[in-house]
Amino acid sequence: MTPRVAEFRRLHEAGCFVMPNPWDIGSARILVGLGFPALATTSAGLAWSLGRRDNEISLEVSLAHLRAIAACVELPVNADFEDGFATDPAGVAANVTAAAATGVAGVSIEDSTGNAAAPLYDFTLAVERIKAARRAIDDGGSGVLLTGRSEGFIAGRPDLAETIARLVAYAEAGADCLYAPGVRSLDGIAAIVRAVAPKPVNVLVSSDFTTVAQLAEIGVRRISVGGALARAAWTGFLGAAKEIAGPGTFTALGRTISVPELNGLFGTTGRHDAC
């Protein structure tokens, strides 16, 4: 087990921490400088940076991205590994093995299919997929932390009882951390925390519906923001670009951070830094 994996596991033992989601090396380094204890990748943020929609990146692109981010920061990095880039458990296991070898400290596997008619994997298959990911990590000996995600609330099946049943099953199948993106009710989140205790719960905060203090109070251990920081960056970019393209004014550019300030945030990485 590497020191970063050990530290990532320690962070899940007590308290509540925020794990923001950079989408490239620059945003990752900025977040490191702000003092966050861990980072997570965002499949959406990566896809948008490549001119693609979310869930349109390949396994190879995802693995290369994980290697790049993990190599360029010293913090633990959790991998947003979508559905494992495979349907069958054997495929999930093989791909999780590859992800664990990139230098990440954690990997998340979700149960969404991308099929609107059947948005979630069949319950039994979904559990077998988590079991396969667990075996792959154990067989590899990396100690990488496994997060089981149930996507009903963002995939068109916002059923709290079903979501809890799936998360409990994923916990029993070997997931170290449980995650149901899209649940915004504090009562619902608290119910998830109670159902899977003592295993830790991750909550996605992509708008201003809560605070770190409120989530910590109900027992949430980990908070991530998904593609929200990337969306914030794109919002600023689009606002400025539309102003230039439309009225032909540049007021938005007058509100940006200066070049010296931005350079200062990246420190002295060196002109020929490999990252």
C-alpha positions as CSV (number, residue, x, y, z in Angstrom):
1,M,0.0,0.0,0.0
2,T,1.5,3.4,-1.0
3,P,1.6,6.3,1.4
4,R,-1.1,8.1,-0.6
5,V,-3.5,5.1,-0.4
6,A,-2.8,4.8,3.3
7,E,-3.6,8.5,3.7
8,F,-6.7,8.3,1.7
9,R,-8.0,5.4,3.8
10,R,-7.1,7.4,7.0
11,L,-9.2,10.4,5.8
12,H,-12.3,8.0,5.7
13,E,-11.9,6.9,9.3
14,A,-13.3,10.0,11.0
15,G,-14.6,13.5,10.4
16,C,-15.7,15.0,7.1
17,F,-13.4,16.2,4.3
18,V,-14.0,17.9,0.9
19,M,-12.5,16.2,-2.2
20,P,-12.9,18.6,-5.1
21,N,-12.8,17.5,-8.7
22,P,-10.2,19.0,-11.1
23,W,-10.5,18.3,-14.8
24,D,-6.9,18.8,-15.8
25,I,-3.4,19.2,-14.4
26,G,-3.7,23.0,-14.0
27,S,-6.9,22.8,-12.0
28,A,-5.5,20.0,-9.9
29,R,-2.5,22.0,-9.0
30,I,-4.6,25.0,-8.1
31,L,-6.7,22.8,-5.7
32,V,-3.6,21.4,-4.1
33,G,-2.4,24.9,-3.4
34,L,-5.7,25.7,-1.7
35,G,-5.1,23.0,0.9
36,F,-7.6,20.3,0.1
37,P,-6.5,16.9,1.5
38,A,-7.5,14.8,-1.6
39,L,-8.8,15.2,-5.1
40,A,-11.1,13.3,-7.4
41,T,-11.3,13.2,-11.2
42,T,-14.4,14.1,-13.0
43,S,-15.4,12.2,-16.1
44,A,-17.7,15.1,-17.2
45,G,-15.0,17.7,-16.7
46,L,-12.5,15.6,-18.7
47,A,-15.0,15.0,-21.5
48,W,-15.9,18.7,-21.8
49,S,-12.2,19.6,-22.0
50,L,-11.8,17.3,-24.9
51,G,-14.9,18.6,-26.7
52,R,-17.0,15.6,-25.9
53,R,-20.2,15.0,-23.8
54,D,-20.0,13.2,-20.5
55,N,-19.7,9.4,-20.8
56,E,-18.1,9.7,-24.2
57,I,-14.5,9.2,-23.3
58,S,-12.8,5.8,-23.8
59,L,-11.1,3.5,-21.3
60,E,-7.7,4.4,-22.8
61,V,-8.4,8.2,-22.4
62,S,-9.6,7.7,-18.9
63,L,-6.5,5.7,-17.9
64,A,-4.1,8.2,-19.4
65,H,-5.9,11.0,-17.6
66,L,-5.7,9.2,-14.2
67,R,-2.0,8.6,-14.8
68,A,-1.4,12.3,-15.6
69,I,-3.3,13.6,-12.6
70,A,-1.8,11.1,-10.1
71,A,1.7,11.8,-11.4
72,C,1.5,15.6,-11.1
73,V,0.1,16.0,-7.5
74,E,1.2,14.4,-4.2
75,L,-2.3,14.2,-2.8
76,P,-4.5,11.1,-2.9
77,V,-6.6,11.0,-6.1
78,N,-9.9,9.2,-6.4
79,A,-10.8,8.0,-9.9
80,D,-14.2,8.7,-11.4
81,F,-14.2,5.4,-13.4
82,E,-17.8,5.6,-14.6
83,D,-19.2,2.1,-14.9
84,G,-15.8,0.5,-15.1
85,F,-16.0,0.8,-18.9
86,A,-17.5,-2.7,-19.1
87,T,-20.8,-4.4,-18.5
88,D,-19.7,-7.9,-17.4
89,P,-17.9,-8.4,-14.0
90,A,-14.8,-9.9,-15.6
91,G,-14.4,-6.8,-17.7
92,V,-14.9,-4.5,-14.7
93,A,-12.3,-6.5,-12.8
94,A,-9.7,-6.2,-15.6
95,N,-10.3,-2.4,-16.0
96,V,-10.2,-1.8,-12.3
97,T,-6.9,-3.6,-12.2
98,A,-5.6,-1.2,-14.8
99,A,-7.0,1.9,-13.0
100,A,-5.3,0.8,-9.7
101,A,-2.0,0.7,-11.5
102,T,-2.2,4.4,-12.6
103,G,-1.3,5.7,-9.1
104,V,-4.7,6.6,-7.9
105,A,-5.7,6.0,-4.3
106,G,-9.4,5.2,-4.9
107,V,-11.7,4.2,-7.7
108,S,-15.5,4.6,-8.0
109,I,-17.7,2.2,-9.9
110,E,-21.3,3.2,-10.8
111,D,-24.4,1.2,-11.7
112,S,-25.8,3.4,-14.5
113,T,-26.0,1.9,-18.0
114,G,-26.5,4.9,-20.2
115,N,-29.7,3.3,-21.5
116,A,-32.8,5.5,-20.8
117,A,-35.1,2.5,-21.0
118,A,-33.1,0.6,-18.3
119,P,-30.9,3.2,-16.6
120,L,-29.5,1.0,-13.9
121,Y,-27.8,-2.4,-14.2
122,D,-29.9,-5.2,-12.9
123,F,-29.5,-5.5,-9.2
124,T,-27.8,-8.9,-9.1
125,L,-25.4,-7.9,-11.9
126,A,-24.7,-4.6,-10.2
127,V,-23.7,-6.4,-7.1
128,E,-21.5,-8.8,-9.0
129,R,-19.7,-5.9,-10.6
130,I,-18.8,-4.5,-7.2
131,K,-17.7,-7.9,-6.0
132,A,-15.5,-8.2,-9.1
133,A,-13.9,-4.8,-8.5
134,R,-13.3,-5.8,-4.9
135,R,-11.5,-9.0,-5.9
136,A,-9.4,-7.2,-8.5
137,I,-8.2,-4.7,-5.9
138,D,-7.5,-7.4,-3.3
139,D,-5.7,-9.7,-5.8
140,G,-3.5,-6.7,-6.9
141,G,-2.7,-5.8,-3.3
142,S,-2.8,-2.1,-3.9
143,G,-5.3,-1.3,-1.1
144,V,-7.0,1.2,-3.4
145,L,-10.3,2.4,-1.8
146,L,-13.4,1.2,-3.6
147,T,-16.5,3.4,-3.8
148,G,-19.8,1.9,-4.9
149,R,-22.1,4.4,-6.6
150,S,-25.8,4.1,-7.2
151,E,-27.0,6.5,-9.9
152,G,-30.8,6.4,-9.7
153,F,-31.2,10.0,-8.7
154,I,-29.3,11.3,-11.7
155,A,-30.3,8.5,-14.1
156,G,-34.1,8.8,-14.0
157,R,-34.9,6.5,-11.1
158,P,-34.9,8.7,-8.0
159,D,-36.2,6.1,-5.6
160,L,-34.6,6.4,-2.1
161,A,-35.5,2.9,-0.9
162,E,-34.1,1.3,-4.0
163,T,-30.9,3.5,-3.8
164,I,-30.4,2.5,-0.1
165,A,-31.0,-1.2,-0.9
166,R,-28.3,-1.0,-3.6
167,L,-25.8,0.8,-1.5
168,V,-26.3,-1.6,1.4
169,A,-25.7,-4.5,-1.1
170,Y,-22.6,-2.8,-2.5
171,A,-21.3,-2.3,1.0
172,E,-21.8,-6.0,1.7
173,A,-20.1,-6.8,-1.6
174,G,-16.9,-5.1,-0.5
175,A,-17.3,-1.4,-1.3
176,D,-15.3,0.7,1.2
177,C,-17.3,3.9,0.6
178,L,-20.9,4.5,-0.7
179,Y,-22.1,7.2,-2.9
180,A,-25.5,8.2,-4.4
181,P,-25.1,11.3,-6.5
182,G,-28.2,13.5,-6.9
183,V,-29.7,13.0,-3.4
184,R,-30.2,16.5,-2.1
185,S,-32.5,16.0,0.9
186,L,-30.6,16.1,4.1
187,D,-33.1,13.6,5.6
188,G,-32.4,11.3,2.6
189,I,-28.7,11.6,3.0
190,A,-28.9,10.9,6.7
191,A,-30.9,7.8,6.0
192,I,-28.2,6.6,3.6
193,V,-25.5,7.3,6.3
194,R,-27.5,5.3,8.8
195,A,-28.2,2.4,6.4
196,V,-24.5,1.7,5.5
197,A,-22.9,2.6,8.8
198,P,-20.1,2.3,9.8
199,K,-18.9,2.6,6.2
200,P,-18.4,6.1,5.0
201,V,-20.6,8.0,2.6
202,N,-19.7,10.4,-0.1
203,V,-22.1,13.2,-1.1
204,L,-22.1,15.1,-4.3
205,V,-22.6,18.9,-3.9
206,S,-23.0,20.5,-7.3
207,S,-25.2,23.5,-6.2
208,D,-25.8,25.5,-3.0
209,F,-28.3,23.2,-1.3
210,T,-26.2,22.5,1.8
211,T,-22.9,23.3,3.6
212,V,-19.9,21.3,4.7
213,A,-21.0,21.8,8.4
214,Q,-24.5,20.5,7.7
215,L,-23.3,17.4,6.0
216,A,-20.7,16.8,8.7
217,E,-23.4,17.1,11.3
218,I,-25.4,14.2,9.8
219,G,-22.4,12.0,9.5
220,V,-21.2,12.4,5.9
221,R,-17.6,11.5,5.7
222,R,-16.6,12.8,2.2
223,I,-17.9,15.5,-0.1
224,S,-17.1,15.9,-3.8
225,V,-18.4,18.4,-6.4
226,G,-18.3,16.3,-9.6
227,G,-18.2,18.5,-12.7
228,A,-19.4,21.6,-10.9
229,L,-16.0,23.4,-10.8
230,A,-15.6,22.7,-14.5
231,R,-19.1,24.1,-15.1
232,A,-18.1,27.2,-13.1
233,A,-15.1,27.7,-15.3
234,W,-17.1,27.1,-18.5
235,T,-19.7,29.6,-17.2
236,G,-17.1,32.3,-16.9
237,F,-15.6,31.4,-20.3
238,L,-19.0,31.4,-22.1
239,G,-20.1,34.7,-20.5
240,A,-16.9,36.5,-21.6
241,A,-16.9,34.9,-25.1
242,K,-20.6,35.7,-25.7
243,E,-20.0,39.3,-24.7
244,I,-17.2,39.6,-27.2
245,A,-19.2,37.8,-29.9
246,G,-22.4,39.8,-29.2
247,P,-22.1,43.5,-28.2
248,G,-18.3,43.4,-28.9
249,T,-17.4,44.6,-25.4
250,F,-14.8,43.2,-23.0
251,T,-16.0,44.0,-19.5
252,A,-15.9,40.4,-18.4
253,L,-12.1,40.3,-19.2
254,G,-11.6,43.2,-16.8
255,R,-12.8,41.0,-13.9
256,T,-10.3,38.2,-14.4
257,I,-7.4,37.2,-12.3
258,S,-4.1,38.8,-13.5
259,V,-1.3,36.9,-15.3
260,P,1.1,37.4,-12.4
261,E,-1.5,36.2,-9.9
262,L,-2.3,33.1,-11.9
263,N,1.4,32.3,-12.5
264,G,2.0,32.6,-8.8
265,L,-0.6,30.0,-8.0
266,F,1.3,27.4,-10.0
267,G,4.6,28.1,-8.1
268,T,7.9,27.2,-9.7
269,T,7.3,23.9,-11.5
270,G,10.0,24.5,-14.1
271,R,9.8,25.2,-17.8
272,H,10.6,21.5,-18.7
273,D,8.5,19.9,-15.9
274,A,7.2,16.5,-17.3
275,C,3.7,17.4,-16.1
